[in-house]
């Protein structure tokens, strides 16, 4: 699990085709891996990857075809900047929101324009994910925990403050770029619960009426 608080910008240093999928090498820049062990999880642009090799300056991870199909790693090349975060520990400050590192899909950057000292980014999400994105809710973009400002159908906007622009790869983003998005985990589980028996032909104690009676909706 992660928080969406980026610790460093790294860069891809090697992309190796290996037995039908990919092995990726990442230079972690200023991010120390002193407390990282083989098998630990590291979020790369919000994607939870497992470190299979460690070095003084980075790590190597295997990337499955499923991950390549769902994320912007399939567009990556040598030198591509990536946002990095180590998995949270019991001592981690929860400054963002709970992030699983499991990417739901790709959004497209439609517009970026100044908004005071910030930059307002407007994205279009896949239609099937739009229902999980709520105004003033949380969303994870390329591993960054952000607050949704506005929502209009599948189009949503976020404000990126100067610190985030400087410390994450969004500072390099251009219109038409594709970004990884992970919607709020609670929204996904709530949808599953509200399906009740229809979710898996099994009994469920959570129904829409129960949620209304309890004041949740």
N, C-alpha and C positions, 0 to 999 in steps of 0.2 A: 504494500500500500504506500501511497505518496500523498503529498499535500498540495502539489502544484506550485510550490515556491522554488524557483529555479536557482541552483547553486552556482552554475557556471555555463558558459558557452564553450562547447567543444567543437571538434571538426572531424569529419570522416577521413581516414587516411588510407583505407584499403577496402575494396569490395571484391570479394572472391566468390566466384560461382563454384558451388560445392555440392555434388551429388543431387542436383535438381533444385537446390535453393541457394541461400547466400550466407557467407560468413563475413562479418563486418568488423573492421578495426576502427576505434575511436580514440583520438587524442583528447584527454579530458581537460586540457588547459590548466586553469588555476584550481580545479577541483582535486583535492587530495583523496587518494584511494588507500591511505595508510590503514584504515580500519575495514577495508573491503576484502572479502575472501572469495575464492572460487565458488561459484554457485549463487552468489548474492545477486539481487535484482537492482538494476539501474535503469531509470527512465530516460529514454533518448527521444526527444520531441514528444514526450508523453507516452511512449511505447515501453512497456515493461520488458526489458531484455535481461537474459541471464549471462553473467560474466563467465566465460569458459577459459579465458586466458587473462592474466594480469601482468602489467609491466610498470615501470616507474612513471610513465607518462600516459598510460591509457589502459584500455581493455579490449577484448575481442568477444563478440557475441554471435550466435547463430540466429538467423532470421528465417522463419518459416514462410512458405508460399502464402499461407493465410494472412500473415502480417504484411507481406509485400502487396497483396491484393487490396488490403483495407487501408493502408497508410501511405504517406508521401515518401517513405523510404524507397519506393520503386522509382522515384524521380531523382534520387540522391546521386551525387557523383563525388569524386575525390575533392576534398576541400569544402564540401557543403557544411555550413555551420549548424549545430544542433544544440538544443537545450538539454541540460543534464540535471538530474536530481537523484540522490541516493534514497533508498527505501527508508521510510520513517522508523524511528525507534520509540520506546516509551518516553524518552526524554525530549523528543522532537516538539518544538513549538508548532501548534496547529494554526499557522497563519493563513492558510488558504482554505481548501475544503478537502473532503475525503476523495482521493483519486485512485482508481484501481490500476491504471496503466494499460487498460484494455480499450483500444480505440474503436469507436462506433462507426466512424466514417470520415469522409473528407469534406471540408467546406471550401468555398472559393472566395478569395478576397475581391470584393467588388469596388471598394472605394476606401481611400484614406485621406483625411483632410485635417488641418489644424483645428483644435478646439481649446482655446487658451494656450496653456503650455503643454497640453496633452495632444495626442493624435487620436481622432475617432476612426476606428476601423469598422467597415461594414462588410459582412460576410453573407453568403448564401449557403445554407445547410441543405443536405439531401431532404427531400420532402418527407420521407419516412421518419426522420429524426426531429422534425420541426415541433412536434407535439411535446417533446421533452424540454424545450427551451422556453423559459419564462422570464418576463421582465423582472429585473432585480434578483434573478436566480443565479446560480453558479454554472459556469461552463469551463472546460479545460481545453485550451487551444495550444497545440504544439507543446503540451506539458505545463502550460501556464494557467494557474487558477485565476479566472477573471469573472467580473460581475457583468451580467447582461444589462445593457442600458435600455434598448428598445427591441421590440419584436414586431415584425410585419409579415405574417405568413412564415415562409422559410428563411426570410432575411432578418438578421439581427445585427446589432452594433455593440461595440465595447469601446471604452476609452482606455488608452495606454498612456500611462504617466511617463515622464522623462526617465526615471530610474529603470522602469521595465524595458523601455526602448533600448537603453544602454546595456542592460544586463541580460537580455535575451535575444534570440534570433529574429524576433518580430521587427527589430530595427532594420533588417535586411529585406523584409517582405515587400513585394511589389504586387500591383493589381494583377489579377488572374492567377496568382500563386495559389496552390492548394495546401491547406493546413489540416493537421490531424485534430479531430474533436472527440472529446469524451463527454457525454451528457451527464447530468447529475444522477448518481447511483440510486438515490432514494426514489426518483421519478420512475426509474425502470422497475424497481421492486414494487412500488405502489401499483403500477399498471398490472403487473403479474398477479398481485393479490386481489385486485378488483375483478379479475376474470373469474375468480372463484373456481368452481368445479370445471368450467370450460378450459382452464389452463392445462389440466392433465387428467380430466375425468375422475377427479378425486374430491373428497369433501373439503370445504374450506369454511372457516368461521368468519372470514372477512368478506363483507358484502358492501355494496354501495349504500344500502339503507343503514347498515351498522355505522359506517363512516359518518353519514349525515346525523344520525342520532347522537353520535359522540362528539359532534361539532367540528369534525375535520374538513367537511365539505358542505 
